[in-house]
Amino acid sequence: MSLYGKIVTLTFAITLGWSCTSLTQNLKAQGLGNSPYSSLGMGEFYGDAYSDQAGMGQSGVSYGSGFQVNNLNPALWVRNRFTTLDVGLIGQYKNIVAGSKNQNNAGGNLAYVSLSFPVSPKWAIGVNLKPYSFIDYENTSSRAVPGTPASAQYYTSGKGGINKASLTNSVQLTKYISLGLETSYFFGNVRKASEVTLGSGQVGDYVVTLNERTTYSDFSFRAGVAGRIPIKKENKLNLNLGGTYSFSSNLNSSQTRSFELTQESFPVMNPDTLENELGGGLTIPQQYQVGASLEWPFKLVLSADYSYQSWSKYRSFTNSNDNLKDVGRIHVGAEYLPRFTSLNYFNLVRYRVGFSHGNTPYSINGTDVKDTNVSLGFTFPMGRGYQNFISLALIAGQRGNTGAGLIRERYGRAVLGITLLERWFVKQKID
């Protein structure tokens, strides 16, 4: 690639990063659609899996192809021998059932932007930007006012989320062992509102509103290790092992709360600021992931992971746990490449299938909310020499169930990824 082309590509990556930062802020209010469970804890999580791992049941802590960035384990970034730009988008359609109520909604957002540089054969540096969690919910209810014939209408809502910008260092320690460290900066804000309409719900009723805006920012760290054990000679079969550990983090937070009383949208009294930039914190608990995979290079990969996060140690701005529970989850998946040296295009397409099951952090009326999904994935080679890729992951699942005050969510999710590869930092030779 010419110097001009490299400058254009780098400029595009930087511009895309800034544009996606703005896009994240604009779309954050929408997230992936209305989610009642996002009213608890930090809300809904996007997860660390990119499009290719998403198609394998979000598994892949131990395996990296080297053609796309594997964000599940920072130790695997060093497998990428090319400068790699990965961009992903995510969309979701959801059906929500609560008792006799039924709702359909949809949403979409930026999934990730990553850029990986192989500084040397044994050292890679990467940067990425992605949303971490989102909050998007609306609830309404009605109650009688004691001692009066009137009723009060209650309305609560929440919008916003937390983003994550990361710098990853990955090194090849020995021929078969690599280490990685991800340094992340979390930032974002969440806006919540509680409204009470006093009266019969007609024009002229009084509306009491409590607004709350909380801003978050701080650093966090995640370490990873990956190993490859040759089982058959001549690189015909490998056993891969991997693990990551995300350290517990206490995000700096500030909160502003205000009170309003209106009638027909006009203030009855001046808004009152109850708290202005009150300092506090939010605790993200530790997490670990372990995984193993069998790899027939350029042919077949069978992968299995287990992840665990101590959400019982979560603490909100008000030092509340929100009744969150520890989460354990299994992820299994397979990737198949028909024939790497074939001239037939569809023999060069990578096909994936996956399954994931486990608890969520939420517990309603003493019942744990479980999440189960299945996935399909495809990676299509594109461009001259097929050195670029378009990946698609399709995920279908169910979270929660009906009855006992629970909410059932059935969802279909799609993750679209674009990968551009280039040889940078290669010394030119003249014959």
C-alpha positions in Angstrom: 0.0 0.0 0.0 1.4 3.4 -0.9 2.2 6.1 1.8 -0.7 8.1 0.5 -3.1 5.2 0.8 -1.9 4.6 4.4 -2.4 8.2 5.3 -5.9 8.1 3.8 -6.8 4.9 5.7 -5.5 6.3 9.0 -7.3 9.6 8.5 -10.5 7.6 7.7 -10.0 5.6 10.9 -9.5 8.7 13.1 -12.5 10.5 11.5 -14.6 7.4 11.9 -13.7 7.2 15.5 -14.7 10.8 16.2 -17.9 10.3 14.2 -18.8 7.1 16.1 -18.2 8.9 19.4 -20.9 11.4 18.3 -23.0 8.6 16.9 -22.8 6.8 20.2 -23.9 9.8 22.1 -26.8 10.4 19.7 -28.0 6.8 19.7 -27.4 6.1 23.3 -30.9 7.4 24.2 -32.3 4.7 22.0 -29.9 1.9 22.8 -31.3 -1.4 21.5 -35.0 -0.7 22.3 -37.1 -0.5 25.4 -35.9 -2.9 28.1 -37.7 -3.0 31.5 -34.8 -4.9 33.1 -32.4 -2.0 32.3 -34.0 -0.1 35.2 -31.8 -2.3 37.5 -28.1 -1.9 38.1 -26.1 -0.5 35.2 -28.7 -1.6 32.6 -28.2 -3.8 29.6 -24.8 -4.8 28.5 -23.5 -5.0 25.0 -20.7 -7.6 25.8 -17.2 -7.7 24.5 -17.8 -10.1 21.5 -17.3 -8.7 18.0 -19.3 -10.0 15.0 -17.3 -13.2 14.5 -17.3 -14.3 18.2 -21.0 -13.3 18.4 -21.8 -15.9 15.7 -20.1 -18.6 17.9 -22.3 -18.1 21.0 -20.0 -15.3 22.2 -17.2 -17.8 22.7 -13.6 -17.5 21.7 -11.5 -16.5 24.8 -8.8 -19.0 23.7 -8.9 -18.7 19.9 -7.9 -15.9 17.5 -7.8 -16.3 13.7 -5.4 -13.4 13.2 -7.7 -12.0 10.4 -10.1 -10.2 12.7 -9.7 -8.6 16.2 -10.8 -10.9 19.0 -11.9 -8.5 21.8 -12.8 -11.3 24.2 -9.1 -11.7 25.3 -6.5 -8.9 25.0 -3.8 -11.5 24.8 -5.1 -12.6 21.3 -4.6 -9.2 19.7 -0.9 -10.1 19.0 -2.2 -12.8 16.6 -3.1 -10.1 14.1 -0.1 -9.7 11.8 -1.7 -6.9 9.8 -2.9 -3.5 10.7 -6.6 -4.2 11.3 -9.6 -1.9 11.3 -12.7 -3.4 12.6 -16.1 -1.6 12.7 -19.4 -3.1 13.8 -23.0 -2.1 14.0 -25.7 -3.8 16.1 -29.5 -4.0 15.7 -32.2 -5.7 17.7 -35.9 -6.5 17.5 -37.7 -7.5 20.7 -41.1 -8.8 21.8 -41.9 -8.0 25.5 -44.6 -9.8 27.4 -45.7 -8.8 31.0 -48.9 -10.4 32.2 -51.6 -9.5 29.6 -49.4 -6.7 28.1 -47.5 -7.2 24.9 -45.0 -4.8 23.2 -42.7 -4.9 20.1 -39.8 -2.6 19.7 -36.5 -2.2 17.9 -33.3 -0.3 18.2 -29.7 -0.1 16.9 -26.4 1.4 17.7 -22.7 1.4 17.0 -21.2 -1.9 18.3 -17.5 -1.2 18.2 -14.6 0.6 16.4 -11.1 -1.0 16.7 -7.7 -0.4 15.2 -4.9 -2.9 15.8 -1.2 -2.2 15.0 1.5 -5.0 14.9 4.4 -2.9 16.2 6.7 -6.0 15.9 6.2 -9.7 15.3 5.8 -10.1 19.1 4.0 -7.0 20.1 0.7 -5.4 19.0 -1.1 -2.3 20.2 -4.8 -1.7 19.7 -7.4 1.0 20.4 -11.1 0.6 20.5 -14.3 2.5 21.2 -17.6 0.8 22.1 -20.7 1.2 24.2 -20.6 -0.7 27.4 -24.2 -0.6 28.7 -27.4 1.3 28.1 -30.5 2.2 30.0 -33.9 2.6 28.2 -37.2 2.0 30.0 -40.6 3.6 30.6 -43.1 2.4 33.2 -46.6 3.7 34.0 -49.0 2.9 36.9 -52.0 4.3 38.6 -52.9 4.4 42.3 -55.8 5.9 44.4 -54.9 8.8 46.6 -56.0 7.8 50.2 -58.9 9.8 51.6 -59.8 11.4 48.3 -61.8 10.2 45.2 -58.8 11.2 43.0 -56.1 9.0 41.6 -52.4 9.6 41.0 -50.7 8.6 37.7 -47.1 7.5 38.1 -44.5 7.6 35.3 -40.8 6.6 35.5 -38.3 6.6 32.7 -34.6 6.2 32.1 -32.3 7.0 29.2 -28.5 6.9 28.6 -25.6 4.6 29.2 -21.8 4.2 29.6 -19.2 4.0 26.9 -15.8 2.4 26.9 -12.5 3.6 25.2 -9.6 1.2 25.5 -5.9 0.8 24.8 -4.6 -2.8 24.5 -1.1 -4.0 24.7 -0.5 -7.6 23.6 2.8 -9.5 23.6 4.0 -12.9 22.5 5.9 -14.1 25.6 7.0 -17.5 24.2 6.3 -19.4 21.0 3.0 -20.6 22.4 2.0 -18.2 25.2 0.8 -14.6 24.8 -0.2 -12.0 27.4 -2.4 -8.9 27.1 -3.5 -5.9 29.1 -6.5 -3.6 28.3 -6.6 -0.2 29.9 -10.1 1.3 29.6 -11.7 4.6 30.2 -15.4 4.6 31.0 -17.5 7.6 30.4 -21.2 8.5 30.0 -24.3 9.6 31.7 -27.8 8.4 32.7 -31.0 10.5 33.0 -33.9 9.3 35.1 -37.3 11.0 35.7 -40.1 10.2 38.1 -43.5 12.0 37.5 -46.7 12.0 39.5 -49.8 13.4 38.0 -52.3 14.4 40.7 -55.9 14.4 39.7 -58.0 12.5 37.1 -55.4 12.6 34.3 -57.2 15.5 32.6 -56.0 18.9 31.4 -55.3 21.1 34.4 -53.9 18.4 36.7 -50.7 19.1 38.6 -47.5 17.2 37.6 -44.7 16.7 40.1 -41.4 15.8 38.5 -38.1 14.6 40.0 -35.2 14.7 37.5 -31.9 13.0 38.1 -28.8 13.1 35.9 -25.7 11.0 36.9 -22.4 11.3 35.1 -19.7 8.5 35.2 -16.0 8.5 34.3 -12.9 6.5 35.4 -10.3 3.9 34.4 -10.5 0.1 34.5 -8.1 -2.8 33.7 -8.5 -6.2 32.1 -5.7 -8.8 31.8 -5.5 -11.9 29.6 -3.4 -14.9 28.8 -3.6 -17.3 25.9 -1.7 -20.5 25.1 -1.5 -22.9 22.2 -0.5 -26.6 22.6 0.3 -28.5 19.4 -1.3 -32.0 19.5 -0.4 -33.1 16.1 2.8 -32.3 14.2 3.0 -29.9 11.3 0.4 -27.7 12.9 -2.5 -30.0 12.0 -4.3 -29.8 15.4 -3.9 -27.4 18.3 -5.4 -27.2 21.8 -5.9 -23.6 22.7 -6.4 -22.3 26.3 -7.2 -18.8 27.4 -8.4 -16.7 30.3 -9.1 -13.1 31.3 -9.6 -11.2 34.5 -11.4 -7.8 34.7 -10.5 -6.0 37.9 -13.2 -4.5 40.1 -13.5 -0.7 39.4 -15.0 2.2 41.3 -16.2 4.8 38.7 -16.2 8.4 39.8 -19.7 9.8 39.6 -21.6 13.1 40.1 -25.3 13.6 40.4 -27.7 16.5 39.9 -31.3 16.3 41.1 -34.0 18.8 40.5 -37.7 19.2 41.4 -40.5 20.7 39.3 -44.2 21.4 39.8 -46.2 22.2 36.7 -49.8 22.6 35.5 -50.6 22.3 31.8 -46.9 22.3 31.1 -46.5 25.7 32.9 -44.4 26.0 36.1 -46.4 26.6 39.2 -43.2 27.5 41.0 -39.5 27.9 40.0 -37.6 24.6 39.5 -35.6 23.7 42.6 -32.2 22.1 42.4 -32.1 19.6 45.3 -28.5 18.4 44.7 -25.9 19.9 42.3 -22.9 17.9 41.1 -23.0 15.7 44.3 -19.9 13.4 44.2 -20.1 9.6 44.6 -19.1 6.3 43.0 -20.3 3.2 41.2 -18.7 -0.2 41.7 -18.3 -2.5 38.7 -17.5 -6.0 40.1 -14.7 -8.3 39.0 -15.2 -10.8 36.2 -13.2 -13.7 34.9 -13.5 -15.8 31.7 -11.9 -19.1 30.9 -12.0 -21.1 27.7 -10.6 -23.9 25.6 -10.8 -24.8 21.9 -9.7 -27.4 19.5 -8.3 -25.9 16.3 -7.7 -27.6 13.0 -5.9 -24.6 11.4 -7.8 -23.1 8.4 -10.4 -25.8 8.7 -12.4 -26.2 11.9 -12.6 -24.7 15.4 -14.6 -26.0 18.4 -14.8 -23.6 21.3 -16.2 -23.6 24.8 -16.0 -20.8 27.4 -17.3 -20.1 30.9 -17.7 -16.6 32.3 -18.5 -15.4 35.9 -19.1 -11.9 37.4 -19.7 -11.1 41.0 -22.7 -8.7 40.6 -23.6 -9.2 44.2 -20.7 -6.8 44.9 -22.2 -4.1 42.6 -22.9 -0.8 44.3 -24.8 2.1 42.7 -24.4 5.8 43.4 -26.7 5.5 46.4 -24.6 2.4 47.6 -27.5 0.1 46.7 -27.0 -3.4 45.2 -30.4 -3.3 43.4 -30.7 -7.0 44.5 -28.3 -8.1 41.8 -26.9 -11.7 41.8 -23.7 -13.3 40.7 -23.7 -14.4 37.1 -22.3 -17.6 35.6 -22.7 -18.4 31.9 -21.5 -21.0 29.3 -20.7 -20.2 25.7 -20.0 -22.9 23.0 -19.5 -22.5 19.3 -17.9 -23.8 16.1 -16.3 -22.2 13.0 -15.9 -24.1 9.7 -13.9 -23.1 6.7 -14.6 -25.5 3.8 -11.3 -25.1 1.9 -8.8 -22.4 2.4 -6.9 -22.9 -0.9 -10.0 -23.2 -3.0 -10.9 -21.0 -6.0 -14.6 -21.4 -5.3 -15.7 -18.3 -3.4 -18.2 -20.1 -1.0 -15.4 -22.5 0.0 -13.6 -19.4 1.4 -16.6 -18.2 3.5 -16.3 -19.0 7.2 -19.5 -20.5 8.7 -20.3 -20.4 12.5 -22.9 -21.7 14.9 -23.1 -21.1 18.7 -25.1 -21.4 21.9 -25.1 -19.5 25.1 -27.0 -20.0 28.4 -26.8 -18.6 31.9 -28.2 -16.2 34.5 -28.6 -12.5 34.2 -27.8 -10.3 37.3 -31.5 -9.7 37.8 -33.8 -11.5 40.3 -37.6 -10.7 40.4 -39.6 -11.9 43.4 -37.0 -14.4 44.3 -36.8 -15.8 40.8 -33.6 -15.6 38.8 -33.9 -14.2 35.3 -32.2 -16.5 32.8 -31.0 -15.8 29.2 -30.6 -18.4 26.5 -29.7 -17.8 22.8 -28.5 -19.5 19.7 -26.5 -17.9 16.9 -25.4 -18.2 13.3 -22.4 -16.4 11.7 -20.8 -15.8 8.4 -17.6 -14.1 7.3 -17.4 -13.2 3.6 -14.0 -12.3 2.1 -14.1 -9.1 0.0 -11.8 -6.9 -2.1 -8.7 -7.6 -4.1 -7.0 -10.8 -2.9 -9.9 -11.3 -0.5 -7.9 -9.5 2.2 -11.0 -7.7 3.7 -14.0 -9.2 5.3 -17.7 -8.6 6.0 -19.1 -10.6 8.9 -22.7 -11.1 10.0 -23.9 -12.7 13.2 -27.6 -13.5 13.7 -28.7 -14.2 17.3 -32.1 -15.3 18.6 -32.9 -15.8 22.3 -35.2 -15.4 25.2 -34.7 -13.8 28.6 -37.0 -14.2 31.6 -40.4 -15.8 31.6 -44.0 -15.0 32.2 -45.8 -15.3 35.6 -44.7 -14.4 39.2 -44.3 -10.7 38.1 -41.6 -11.6 35.6 -41.1 -10.1 32.1 -40.4 -12.3 29.1 -38.3 -10.8 26.3 -37.8 -12.7 23.1 -35.2 -11.0 20.8 -33.6 -11.2 17.5 -30.2 -9.5 17.2 -27.9 -8.9 14.2 -24.2 -7.8 14.4 -22.6 -6.5 11.2 -18.8 -6.2 11.1 -16.4 -4.8 8.5 -12.7 -5.7 8.6 -10.0 -4.0 6.6 -6.4 -5.4 6.6 -3.2 -3.7 5.5 0.5 -4.3 5.8 2.0 -1.4 7.7 5.4 -0.9 9.3 7.0 -3.3 6.9 10.5 -2.4 5.8 10.7 -2.1 2.0 13.4 -4.1 0.2 14.9 -3.4 -3.2 16.2 -6.3 -5.2 
